[in-house]
Amino acid sequence: MNTTIEATDTAARVGALLHHLFLYDRGNQLRVLEETGLSMTQCKVLLELGGLGGDARAWQVSDLAELFGVSVPSMSRAVDSLVKAKLATRVEDPDDRRVRRVKITAKGKDLVAKLVTVRMTGIEAFVATLGAAQRRKLDAAVEALLDREDLAQTYEALKGSDRA
């Protein structure tokens, strides 16, 4: 089997799992996202501002735009909506008073916690349906991926939260 076919097959397997996990809770994650009234971009920004495990930090709008692949004006509008909803606030950069950063508020943190809780509850419900052998295989596969620093950091943050 060539590498492209293997990658496509693996992507299809991972995609099927993610699709199932996302809808396993009868769309509860989607319902909660819809209830926020936020756009997808606003939700992604809020989740990034919130960090995981208390790893929240203030961002420049231009950096958020680059991270999510949108224009700076588009990101600025998304941030303005978050600020208006009191989910984020603009703060002065401590190193350069000319620079404004965006930081999550307590209300924003509460919403992020709710979104993470809903997602983790759905995943936990799915994992509870697995047999012992399936769970061991899943654990082994995921464990192998935790060599990646980005995944390991997210895992440690989730494990350290009250959701793990």
N, C-alpha and C positions, 0 to 999 in steps of 0.2 A: 504494500500500500504506500502511495507516495505521501509526502508530508502535507501537501495541500488537502488531500482527501482526509487524512487523519485529523488535521486541524478543523476541517469542516464538520466531521463527524463528532469530534469532541465539543465543538461549539454548539451543535444541535443538541447534544446530551445536556450540556450545562444550561442551554436556553430552555429546554423542556423542564428541567428542575426549577429554574428561576420562575418560569411562567406558572408552574404548579404552586410554588411557594407563595407567589404574589397573589394568587387567587384562592389559595387553600382555605383561607378564612372567609370565604364567600364574598370577597371583595371588600372586606372591612377596611383594609388599608386605603383602598381607593375612596371609600366613603368618607373616611376621616380627612383625607387630603382634600376632597371636594368641599367638605364642610368648612375648611379654613378660608375658602374664597380666594386663595392665593393661586397665582399662575405657577406653572411648573418651574419656571426660572426663579420666581420668588421662593418657592419651596426649597429648591436646590441651594440657593444663597443662604436661606435661613439655616438649613442643615449644616452648611459649611461654616457659617458664623458661629453656630453652636458648638462645633467640634464634638468630640466624644470624650467622655470621662473628665469633663471640666477643662478640656483643652481649647477653650474658646479664645479667639484672638481677634483684634481689629484689623480690617482689611481696607486697602485703598480700592475705590470703585474700579479703577483701571486694571488692577490685579484680578479682581473678581471677573471682569469682562473677559480678560485673557483666559482665565481658568475655565470658564464656561463657553468660550468661543462665541461671544456676542459682542456687539459694538459697545463702546463706552456710553453713548447716549441711551441705548437700550437698557444697559445695566443701571445707569443712573435713574431711569424711570422705575425700574424694578425696586431699587433701594429706596427711592422716594416713597413708594407705596408701603414698604415695610416700616419706614420711619413714621409715616402717617398712621399706620395701624399700631404704633408703639411696640413693634416687635424688634426694632433695631433703632439705633440712634447714631448720629454723626458726632464724632469726637475729634478733638485736636490731637495731632501726632505729637507725642512727648519730645521727639527729637527735632521736629521742624514744624513750627506753629503755622506755617503756610499750608501745610498738608492736612486734609480732613480724612478721617478713617471712619469706617462703619463698624459698629459693635452691636452685638446682640443685647437685648434688654432682658430683665427678669421674665417679662411676659413672653418674650421670644424663646427663652430657655424652657419655660413651661410647655410651650407648644412643641418644641423639639423633643422634649422628654416624652410627651404624649405620642408623637409620631414614632419614636423609637420603640416605645412600649408596645404599641399596636403591632408593629412589624415583628418584634421579638416574640410576642404572644402567639402570633400566627405560625412562626417558625417552630417554636416550642411545641405547639399542638401537632404540627406535622411530624416532628422528630419522635414524639410520643407514639406515633402509629407504626414506627419502624420496629422490626424484630431486632433482637440482640445482635445477630450476625450482620444485618444491614447497617445498624448503627456503628458497629466496629469498623466496617468497610468505609462508611462515610467519614468517620473520625480519622481513619488512616489517610484517606484522600485529602481531606482538609488539612490535616497536620502537615502533610508534605508541602502544601501550598504556603504554609506559614513561614517558610524560609524567605518569602518575599517580605521585605521590610514594611511596605504599605499595608499588606494584609495583617502582618503581625501586630502593627500598631493599633489597627482597628480592633482586632481580637482582644488585645490587652485592655483597651479602653472599655469594650463591652463587658469583658470578664470582670473588670473592676467596678462596673456600675451596678446598681441594684437590680438590673435586668438579667444579669448572667447567673 
